Amino acid sequence: MTTQTDKTTCWIPKCHLPALREKVERLDRKAKKLGMAPFEIRVLEEAVRPWTRETVDLEDRLSHFRREQIVAVKVSISGEPPKLDGYRLLARIDMAAAQAARVTPLEWAYGRLPEPYRSGDATGDCNHCNKRRDRRYLFLMEEMATGTVLEVGKTCLKDYVGHQGAESMMARAQLLVSVINMMEEIDEVGLSAGRPPEAVVELRWLMAAAVRQIRQRGFVSRARAEETGDLATAEIVGEMARSAPMLNKGMKAFASEDVARADAVIEWARQVLPKQAEHSEFETMIVHHARFDMVGLKRGVGVMTAAVTAYDRYEESAVAGESMKALGYAGAPGDQLEMEVVRKRSFSSDTRWGLMWKHIFCDLEGRYIVWKTGKALEENKVVLKGRVKEHGEYRGIPQTVVTRCSVRPA
């Protein structure tokens, strides 16, 4: 038993896999009508592979090609092959049709039809039984070992393809070849139904590049870059990751201290940050991208570049946290307080009691005081008078929560 071709595997961008499954599901519906077993998609391998991206300059209308790395999967599609026993089906002949439309080849066999069949000229005689009689339908079979093309009558076809009906055999072969043609097209030009693949780079390499850029010129956010006209740090790191000479150097492109700090940021993002009780949206994205060894240049480069500054703040807060723990709380629960404080920041939120404010103060010794109230404050430096409600803690830093407070300018 042989198939029309063994070209049933190819590499595709991983993001195109859902679109491929959708195409095969549509073919499955046709296969079911023909009584065929469903086609099966199998992912054989996943790897980072080179990808050539074409961009068109709208001004000079020239195409530019850039070689990138993408996450790709090797897939195979298997289905029920036609039974051919050393022969393969090339075309169907309808002797009742006009000469131009007499021979209907399978899609893959257009270029394999010899003359006179390419011009629609057929004898109408079966080369298998050699019986001369009027026939409407015949089939062209190619002997795969020799390349000999034979005209075979509909009745004799069972000796080549089994005891299935010739029309069903033709439909099955055509459907299988449609899948094979689709795979070959994907292998050569990609899958148009999927979104463009995102270029990726090794996470450790990207973090080292980000650490080096921030060390050399500081961190510039995208928002600040729009205001000042400067280049955002993420944009520079992204272009570095698309530079073949830089990528070819690997980790040797960076100083050892930059690599060590990059490793520290990754370890923090993978081991420390996920254990926090609460996460901001930004921290959640850091945890997500840090899970993988490869990071996308479209969605991941900005997050992981900024993760270096988040790690810097974590280090600073860890040092400050130790000193804050040594300071302790501003008073015991139930104590009355009256002290000069500086308002560090305020947050507002809508509640069932209306708009509520959370004011965070710092006393002269550096201890944090938290007051939740419906009153907004404009002054930064005030004298706070109130009662200690409870002791709290935020990310390891002690907070003295107060209630029933009044304030006056300091």
C-alpha atoms as one frame of an Amber mdcrd trajectory, in Angstrom:
protein
   0.000   0.000   0.000   1.440   3.364  -0.956   0.324   6.956  -0.697   0.462
   9.601  -3.391   3.443  11.205  -1.646   5.152  11.046   1.711   5.213  14.852
   2.075   2.844  15.036   5.059   5.017  16.870   7.610   6.195  20.455   7.780
   7.336  23.190  10.168   4.902  26.013  10.891   4.882  28.934  13.357   3.307
  27.748  16.591   0.769  30.579  16.478  -0.538  29.169  13.159  -1.477  25.804
  14.666  -5.112  26.779  15.489  -5.678  27.936  11.884  -4.246  24.664  10.552
  -6.543  22.656  12.819  -9.499  24.649  11.507  -8.563  23.856   7.892  -8.219
  20.150   8.636 -11.556  20.100  10.474 -13.229  21.356   7.303 -11.580  18.541
   5.333 -12.692  16.087   8.017 -16.310  16.886   7.258 -15.722  15.900   3.634
 -13.903  12.741   4.713 -16.832  11.719   6.899 -19.205  11.917   3.940 -16.883
   9.606   1.999 -16.702   7.106   4.848 -13.021   7.878   5.491 -11.305   7.905
   8.851 -10.719  11.441  10.168  -7.403  13.171   9.575  -5.122  13.502  12.573
  -2.758  16.380  13.346   0.225  15.496  15.493   2.820  17.887  16.882   6.107
  16.019  16.494   8.532  18.629  17.758   8.759  22.212  19.030  11.841  24.334
  18.518  13.122  27.837  17.868  13.798  28.170  14.150  14.884  30.937  11.782
  12.149  32.882  10.005  12.569  35.437   7.231  10.199  38.398   7.626   9.445
  40.642   4.662   8.624  44.312   5.220   7.740  46.806   2.507   8.935  50.416
   2.627   5.911  52.459   1.525   8.080  55.340   0.335  10.494  53.558  -1.982
   8.211  50.485  -2.422  11.110  48.129  -1.856  10.926  44.884   0.078  13.319
  44.342   2.947  13.993  40.943   4.465  15.050  40.367   8.049  15.982  37.026
   9.544  14.425  36.399  12.950  13.896  33.534  15.371  10.370  32.210  16.040
   8.818  29.374  18.031   7.806  26.728  15.487   6.276  23.256  15.618   6.783
  20.303  13.315   3.372  18.845  12.502   2.211  15.811  10.578  -1.207  15.062
   9.127  -2.151  11.438   8.740  -5.268  10.004   7.136  -6.578   6.944   5.329
  -4.397   6.387   2.226  -5.865   5.009  -1.013  -4.999   1.399  -1.757  -2.884
   1.415  -4.892  -0.563  -1.615  -4.608   2.300  -0.207  -6.677   0.123   2.062
  -8.807  -1.171   5.548  -8.303  -4.250   7.207  -9.660  -3.608  10.058 -12.118
  -6.922  11.017 -13.662 -10.453  10.077 -14.622 -11.523   9.879 -18.273 -15.107
  10.642 -19.364 -15.447   9.510 -22.965 -18.856  11.232 -23.231 -17.395  14.666
 -22.545 -15.923  17.056 -25.077 -12.267  16.413 -25.816 -11.053  19.503 -23.938
 -12.817  18.359 -20.742 -12.465  14.618 -21.202  -9.515  13.994 -18.866  -9.841
  15.196 -15.237  -6.504  14.768 -13.431  -5.939  14.843  -9.685  -4.513  18.161
  -8.477  -1.019  16.811  -7.948  -0.930  15.027 -11.324  -1.444  17.963 -13.722
   2.241  18.080 -14.612   2.600  14.287 -14.885   0.045  13.659 -17.620   1.740
  12.617 -20.852   0.447  13.382 -24.270  -2.050  12.604 -25.725  -3.975  12.650
 -22.417  -2.971  16.223 -21.630  -4.874  17.305 -24.757  -7.863  15.174 -23.763
  -7.236  12.458 -26.353  -7.846   8.931 -24.998  -8.413   5.596 -26.757 -11.219
   4.408 -24.490  -9.693   0.910 -24.408  -8.820  -0.832 -21.152  -5.125  -1.803
 -21.019  -5.865  -4.308 -18.260  -8.421  -6.660 -19.843  -7.754  -5.498 -23.434
 -11.455  -5.913 -24.255 -12.753  -3.565 -26.897 -16.138  -2.082 -26.059 -17.811
   1.253 -25.527 -16.975   2.624 -22.112 -17.894   5.941 -20.582 -15.490   6.060
 -17.649 -11.863   4.961 -17.540  -9.035   5.836 -15.154  -5.405   6.629 -15.783
  -3.070   4.620 -13.547   0.703   5.076 -13.326   2.925   2.142 -12.458   5.214
   3.707  -9.874   8.187   1.432 -10.576   8.341   2.131 -14.326   6.269   5.278
 -14.840   4.064   3.466 -17.400   0.620   5.066 -17.763  -2.338   2.729 -18.329
  -5.978   3.277 -19.219  -8.062   1.084 -16.928 -11.798   0.499 -17.180 -14.085
   1.167 -14.273 -14.767  -2.535 -13.709 -11.085  -3.516 -13.844 -10.065  -0.723
 -11.468 -10.800  -2.955  -8.470  -7.751  -5.033  -9.372  -5.619  -1.942  -8.685
  -7.428  -0.124  -5.886  -9.389  -2.859  -4.132 -13.106  -3.481  -4.208 -14.162
   0.092  -3.556 -16.177   2.023  -6.077 -14.053   3.906  -8.589 -15.813   7.230
  -7.951 -15.338   6.835  -4.198 -11.700   5.952  -4.793 -11.250   9.062  -6.893
 -12.863  11.247  -4.230 -10.763   9.720  -1.448  -7.548  10.158  -3.375  -8.460
  13.741  -4.253  -9.197  14.591  -0.622  -5.960  13.073   0.637  -3.996  14.929
  -2.018  -5.773  18.161  -1.001  -4.342  17.730   2.489  -0.892  16.980   1.079
  -1.045  20.017  -1.207  -2.046  22.177   1.750   0.939  20.919   3.752   3.319
  21.603   0.866   1.928  25.106   0.453   2.302  25.823   4.162   5.866  24.509
   4.076   6.768  26.834   1.205   4.840  30.068   1.811   3.352  29.815   5.293
  -0.240  29.843   6.482  -2.168  32.975   5.563  -5.007  32.299   8.004  -2.766
  32.633  11.056  -1.485  35.872  12.576   2.088  36.870  11.708   4.508  34.957
  13.934   6.179  36.874  16.729   9.969  36.940  16.725  11.532  35.541  19.908
  14.890  35.729  21.661  16.432  33.880  24.576  15.210  35.412  27.845  18.661
  35.429  29.461  20.174  37.217  26.455  17.378  39.805  26.456  17.752  40.512
  30.174  21.509  40.964  29.828  20.918  43.428  26.965  18.376  45.339  29.076
  20.712  45.464  32.092  23.541  46.823  29.913  21.371  49.514  28.342  19.963
  50.665  31.687  23.453  50.757  33.206  24.830  52.806  30.319  22.028  55.327
  29.719  19.352  54.789  32.360  15.796  53.598  31.817  13.544  55.495  29.413
   9.901  54.375  29.341   7.819  54.524  26.172   5.704  57.322  27.666   8.757
  59.422  28.498  10.242  58.694  25.076   7.122  60.181  23.435   7.471  63.323
  25.541  11.188  63.853  25.024  11.663  62.390  21.542  14.295  60.037  22.930
  14.415  56.308  22.182  12.703  54.056  24.704  14.960  51.471  26.318  12.663
  48.667  25.159  12.980  49.854  21.542  16.778  49.790  21.722  16.822  46.340
  23.341  14.373  45.083  20.708  16.626  46.276  17.872  19.628  44.660  19.569
  17.687  41.374  19.640  17.048  41.681  15.888  20.721  42.282  15.105  22.317
  39.136  13.700  25.895  40.184  14.700  24.780  40.750  18.301  22.863  37.472
  18.487  25.772  35.544  16.989  27.987  36.680  19.874  25.604  35.095  22.366
  26.204  35.893  26.032  29.788  36.908  25.199  28.357  40.219  23.973  27.827
  41.337  27.599  30.029  42.022  30.594  30.049  39.404  33.320  28.457  41.781
  35.848  25.570  42.455  33.446  25.023  38.716  32.968  25.083  38.148  36.727
  22.505  40.869  37.297  20.329  39.493  34.474  20.397  36.076  36.178  19.395
  37.730  39.455  16.414  39.459  37.825  15.249  36.172  36.250  15.581  34.294
  39.558  13.575  37.023  41.324  10.860  36.901  38.639  10.627  33.101  38.835
  11.178  32.362  42.526  10.359  35.446  44.616   7.756  37.490  42.761   5.197
  34.629  42.317   5.114  34.124  46.102   3.838  37.650  46.808   0.337  37.789
  48.241  -0.764  40.476  45.773   0.363  41.343  42.252  -0.152  44.367  40.082
  -1.019  43.827  36.421   2.583  44.638  35.519   3.958  42.114  38.019   1.563
  39.458  36.686   2.976  39.993  33.171   6.538  39.700  34.484   5.728  36.365
  36.122   4.097  35.130  32.899   6.982  35.972  30.557   9.657  34.794  33.011
   8.222  31.260  32.929   9.670  30.649  29.469  13.233  30.423  28.190  12.255
  32.405  25.073  10.476  35.763  25.100   8.552  37.494  22.306   9.935  40.745
  20.907   6.479  42.232  20.372   4.797  41.662  23.731   7.571  40.497  26.022
  10.509  42.834  25.400   8.843  45.892  26.975   7.684  43.995  30.053  10.981
  42.231  30.724  13.078  45.350  30.083  11.019  47.213  32.668  11.369  44.195
  34.976  14.979  45.283  35.597  13.738  48.523  37.182  11.114  46.573  39.160
  13.904  44.389  40.524  15.854  47.534  41.462  12.850  48.767  43.466  12.530
  45.345  45.076  16.162  45.502  46.227  15.690  49.022  47.581  12.492  48.059
  49.403  14.150  44.945  50.821  16.929  47.079  52.323  14.429  49.687  53.513
  12.159  46.946  54.823  14.846  45.647  57.150  15.352  49.101  58.635  11.583
  49.651  58.792  11.107  46.402  60.699  13.680  47.589  63.212  11.678  50.806
  63.730   8.483  48.889  64.497   5.080  50.583  64.910   4.177  54.102  65.959
   2.051  52.930  68.896   0.063  50.073  70.387  -3.585  49.441  69.407  -5.820
  51.819  71.406  -3.080  54.440  71.952  -3.811  58.076  71.166  -1.324  59.680
  68.793  -0.509  63.249  67.917   2.498  63.682  65.683   3.914  65.556  62.743
   3.776  63.462  59.587   4.445  63.814  55.846   1.854  62.506  53.371   3.620
  60.180  50.929   0.670  59.281  48.671  -3.102  58.921  48.596  -5.493  56.541
  46.825  -9.251  56.866  46.272 -11.853  54.195  45.547 -15.639  54.012  45.132
 -17.377  52.050  47.898 -20.978  51.585  49.025 -20.341  54.432  51.494 -19.180
  56.718  48.712 -15.692  57.860  47.715 -13.112  56.705  50.248  -9.474  57.796
  50.575  -6.436  55.928  51.824  -3.701  58.307  52.979  -0.222  56.973  53.696
   1.987  59.102  55.959   5.511  58.817  57.279   6.489  60.156  60.691   9.755
  61.901  61.449  11.436  58.588  62.306  10.333  56.945  59.034   7.464  54.756
  60.290   4.405  54.359  58.067   0.967  55.590  59.242  -2.201  54.644  57.294
  -5.528  56.479  57.598  -8.690  55.482  55.703 -11.284  58.243  55.516 -13.850
  59.966  53.307 -11.874  63.205  53.473  -9.467  64.290  50.733  -6.246  66.040
  51.722  -4.262  68.677  49.909  -1.529  69.399  52.469   1.558  67.226  52.458
   2.964  68.143  55.876   0.398  67.997  58.711  -0.053  67.252  62.382  -2.097
  64.046  62.664  -4.165  63.328  65.796  -6.024  60.036  66.200  -6.230  56.573
  67.740  -4.253  53.464  66.745  -6.741  50.961  65.341  -4.450  48.048  64.513
  -1.037  46.978  63.295  -0.692  45.988  59.643   2.004  45.028  57.205   2.441
  45.582  53.471   5.149  43.594  51.674   7.023  43.130  54.929   6.887  46.803
  55.961   5.078  47.555  59.280   2.117  49.965  59.011   0.296  51.617  61.885
  -3.400  51.916  60.970  -5.142  54.867  62.676  -8.800  55.950  62.908 -10.957
  58.869  64.138  -8.296  61.332  63.047  -8.082  65.047  62.601  -5.375  67.000
  60.823  -4.039  70.546  60.919  -1.212  72.177  58.975   2.167  71.564  60.528
